[in-house]
């Protein structure tokens, strides 16, 4: 029932975008304030460097989880095609510890171990509008920034707080759907990528989000 209601609301919003007349145009010198919320999806495990793996394990990894992400960004458009954007976001995606013994994968929760985790991101991106004069404006985006991660690690009943800040790149795209001259819906699909100091692999999260933008 709830899924049917959500789908009906989403379908109604999409139909209103088509039916509601609006001037659709990204203008040179315009600015855009975007507020968004969505999912932050962990994609791949990252394995730890061998010299920090405890002797009783063959290997050890951190598995990024999935959480909710919310944020805001401010874009200034140099031209109808090119803009620069600064933003920040907060995610609740945690981490799962994964251990390998006798070639078997063991989740940390099975042996009383956990990492926890939350993320705060700040970024500066270049935004390329592909069809700046249409009602639905597809765009590409990419840039650099930082990600601050923190949480509480637990093993054998012992807890320790941890936090790290790392350089982070992101890239992706989406669409801006005009509803009026002053506001629009915006859909983002972006990959956030970084490497922790003691890991052999890079972490990747996929952000899938949507929100409202105000133009001025």
Beta strands, then each sheet from edge to edge (+ up, - down):
strand 1: 31-42
strand 2: 45-47
strand 3: 59-64
strand 4: 66-77
strand 5: 82-91
strand 6: 95-101
strand 7: 104-107
strand 8: 113-114
strand 9: 118-129
strand 10: 136-155
strand 11: 158-178
strand 12: 183-194
strand 13: 203-215
sheet 1: 8+ 10- 9+ 5- 4+ 1- 13+ 12- 11+
sheet 2: 2+ 3- 6+ 7-
end
